[in-house]
Amino acid sequence: MDETEWGLQEMKRLKKKHLILYNLVMLLLVVSFGLYAENGGTAPLTLNLCCVIC
């Protein structure tokens, strides 16, 4: 029982870490595209960059 409980706790910790990392990467992408748009980026080029990144 202790091993399964430890495994569940470890899995929850790893999922939380993954979620935080994913959110930070998405925030970085949104901010970088926002800065690009502010500095005169065009819509088609922005869409192409999104497709390449995804």
C-alpha positions as CSV (number, residue, x, y, z in Angstrom):
1,M,0.0,0.0,0.0
2,D,2.8,2.4,0.8
3,E,4.4,2.0,-2.6
4,T,1.1,2.8,-4.5
5,E,0.4,5.8,-2.3
6,W,4.0,7.0,-2.9
7,G,3.5,6.4,-6.6
8,L,0.3,8.4,-6.6
9,Q,1.9,11.3,-4.8
10,E,4.8,11.3,-7.2
11,M,2.5,11.2,-10.2
12,K,0.5,14.2,-8.8
13,R,3.7,16.1,-8.3
14,L,5.0,15.4,-11.8
15,K,1.6,16.3,-13.3
16,K,1.6,19.6,-11.5
17,K,5.2,20.3,-12.6
18,H,4.2,19.5,-16.2
19,L,1.2,21.7,-16.1
20,I,3.2,24.7,-14.7
21,L,5.9,24.2,-17.4
22,Y,3.3,24.0,-20.2
23,N,1.5,27.1,-18.9
24,L,4.8,29.0,-18.8
25,V,5.7,28.0,-22.4
26,M,2.3,29.0,-23.6
27,L,2.6,32.4,-21.9
28,L,6.0,32.9,-23.5
29,L,4.5,32.2,-26.9
30,V,1.6,34.5,-26.4
31,V,3.8,37.3,-25.2
32,S,6.3,36.9,-28.0
33,F,3.6,36.9,-30.7
34,G,2.1,40.0,-29.0
35,L,5.4,41.8,-29.2
36,Y,5.8,40.7,-32.8
37,A,2.4,42.1,-33.7
38,E,3.1,45.3,-31.8
39,N,6.3,45.8,-33.9
40,G,4.6,45.6,-37.2
41,G,4.2,41.8,-37.9
42,T,1.8,40.8,-40.6
43,A,-1.2,38.5,-40.0
44,P,-0.2,35.8,-42.6
45,L,3.4,35.6,-41.3
46,T,2.1,35.3,-37.7
47,L,-0.2,32.5,-38.7
48,N,2.7,30.7,-40.5
49,L,4.9,31.1,-37.4
50,C,2.1,29.6,-35.3
51,C,1.9,26.6,-37.7
52,V,5.7,26.1,-37.6
53,I,5.8,26.2,-33.8
54,C,2.9,23.8,-33.4
